[in-house]
Amino acid sequence: MKDGDAGAFVSWRLLKGDGADIGFHVWRLGSDGKETKITEDPLVKATSLRDSVAGVGYRVVSTHGGEWRAKTWQKPYLEIPLDPIEGYRPGDCSVGDLDGDGEWELIVHQVGRARDNGSAGLTDPPILDAYKLDGTRLWRIDLGKNIREGEHYTQFMVYDLDGDGCAEVACKTADGSRDGRGKAIGDASKDWRCLDEGTQKFGRILEGPEYLTVFDGKTGGQLDTVEYVPGRGRIDGWGGVGGNGGNDNYGNRCDRFLACVAYLDGEKPSLVMTRGVYGRIVAAAWDFRDGKLKSRWVFDSGSGLGREPSKYAGMGGHSLTVADVDADGRDEILYQAMAIDDDGKGLFTTGRRHGDAMHVADFDPSRPGMELYLVTENEGDTVRWRTPGAGMHCAKTGELLWSNSPGVDISHGVVADIDPRHPGAEVWGGPGGLRNVKGETIGPAPRNSDWVIWWDGDLLREIYGASSIFKWEWKEGKERRIFQADQPFGGQGRRYGFGFRPNLAADLLGDWREELLLVGPRAESLRLHVSTESTPHRLPWLMQDRQYRLSIVWQNVVYNKPPHVGGFFMGER
């Protein structure tokens, strides 16, 4: 891509199987058709470089014989035009190779009028669009009026579930949902919305069938539809010890959904769809094989409404992650304050209850295995338990390693290596400033505590917030802005929440740094921003790390959280 007035930045992937001895030569392609070699010796320390003169394209040749070509982008981002929908905006996005051509396609959740679960009112139907990176729209799925719009409702999983080389799309559907070919699911004449204005149930969908559908990535057509597990059951059967410890009978707690993809047998992916966070929690694992969904297992925490609740009830949150925490080759599901083993049985519960953020990775290289960092919501009736507001656990057993802020309600918190003076990662968010991986306060904390990204050339992570990226200046103890994206509507405001979290952040293209997908001008496009900073480091493509790749799959779930690699510490030691 163009870099400055005259130069260019060239970047390519290193794959796990390339071997430590592989090197790369780079050739500049001129407008006259001539090629100029710009590397004297093979590059062995990085998979990117700066060229002082921009070519119309570049050719990268490996010392093992492969070669690749690319045209030069004219700007340090890729503009992806969208087909705007009146009253809608681009929301969460995901990626997958939908058509098997070896290139990413984007799936865009188009968001209209939305509601949080705690609010009554009608919403617009959620819409899922598939785009190629040149802006060609492949299909549109309209989930219809019987699916409510809001970040707790529609979690869409994009992954090659059956191993045929093309990704599928899976999500909750209902009567009147229409696939990418325009075919209705169920009975399109039904309207299951509650239309009693002035009541807490107004606009909610608390009756009618609920489905789980797998859609074909190439066409958006329906491949298989089954009954959603679990069903609503009793509307007042989903409260308990989580959150403020309360309950409701109008459809708030019963309609909170999460989802993920996990390798539960260590070999093939399974789809996991869930319901409930504050009390009863149910997770249903499905295998998609030969065009059909087949139940693998169902985990049910049981009710959290009794005086002696199930130890797993109420331990959910507004994000989850997938990791092989016991190193047996099979994935576990970390569901906020508890973990579900690969066989669908409870692995452990921390007893920490509901929270809004969690992170799992090898944050502390001085101890074996991975760590689980939790922030906890203490409010209402649950404050009396004085549960720690933040704390680090062993991700294999749930054992508490350290904690702080008992009884405090903490909403944000993040873990990343941002200060090279201290071994392992740092932790911040909530009271106490910046802490080291052992929980000791080491200085002031960054203002932004929601998202981190690998952006510049070192192995420390940078901090994202409000369409900007900040470098943590650890000597001065303050943030320095190093990137600012254009605001979709100008100014610095957060209209419709633009820029609070990325539409998507992942290592999609080029070397090991992560790209940033954000809404473009007037919300008529998406822009894929790429770092042009030099780096001396050479790492394999992060999307080949299973935990990282599956983190991109669940990134669109509820309160989106940044991905982490699995099984090794990535940072400055």
Salt bridges, closest charged atoms under 4 A:
ASP3 OD2 - ARG50 NE 2.61
ASP21 OD1 - HIS64 NE2 3.26
GLU35 OE1 - ARG59 NH2 2.70
GLU35 OE2 - ARG69 NH2 3.19
ASP51 OD2 - ARG28 NE 2.75
GLU67 OE1 - ARG59 NH1 3.35
GLU79 OE1 - ARG527 NE 3.00
ASP83 OD2 - ARG137 NE 2.88
ASP99 OD2 - LYS132 NZ 2.84
ASP101 OD2 - LYS132 NZ 2.94
GLU105 OE2 - LYS132 NZ 2.76
ASP116 OD1 - HIS152 NE2 3.42
ASP116 OD2 - ARG256 NH2 4.00
ASP124 OD1 - ARG113 NH2 3.41
ASP129 OD1 - ARG140 NE 2.65
GLU149 OE2 - HIS109 NE2 2.99
ASP191 OD2 - ARG193 NH2 2.81
GLU210 OE2 - LYS172 NZ 3.05
GLU210 OE2 - ARG232 NE 3.77
GLU210 OE2 - ARG275 NH2 2.88
ASP224 OD1 - LYS292 NZ 3.88
ASP236 OD1 - ARG234 NE 2.84
ASP248 OD2 - ARG253 NH1 3.12
ASP255 OD1 - ARG275 NH2 2.78
ASP265 OD2 - ARG296 NH2 3.71
ASP287 OD1 - ARG289 NH2 3.81
ASP287 OD2 - ARG296 NE 3.13
ASP300 OD2 - ARG280 NH2 2.75
ASP328 OD2 - ARG330 NH2 3.13
ASP331 OD1 - ARG546 NH2 2.95
ASP342 OD1 - ARG330 NE 3.24
ASP356 OD1 - HIS318 NE2 3.81
ASP356 OD1 - HIS354 NE2 3.31
ASP364 OD2 - LYS438 NZ 2.69
GLU371 OE2 - ARG367 NH1 2.62
GLU377 OE1 - HIS354 NE2 3.29
ASP381 OD1 - ARG384 NE 3.19
ASP419 OD2 - ARG421 NH2 2.88
ASP419 OD2 - HIS422 NE2 3.85
ASP450 OD1 - HIS412 NE2 3.62
ASP450 OD2 - ARG501 NE 2.81
ASP450 OD1 - LYS561 NZ 3.07
ASP456 OD2 - LYS471 NZ 2.91
ASP458 OD2 - LYS471 NZ 2.69
GLU462 OE2 - LYS471 NZ 2.67
GLU473 OE2 - ARG480 NE 2.42
GLU479 OE1 - ARG447 NE 3.32
ASP486 OD2 - ARG527 NH1 2.91
ASP511 OD1 - ARG513 NE 2.90
GLU514 OE1 - ARG461 NH2 3.11
GLU524 OE1 - ARG522 NE 3.48
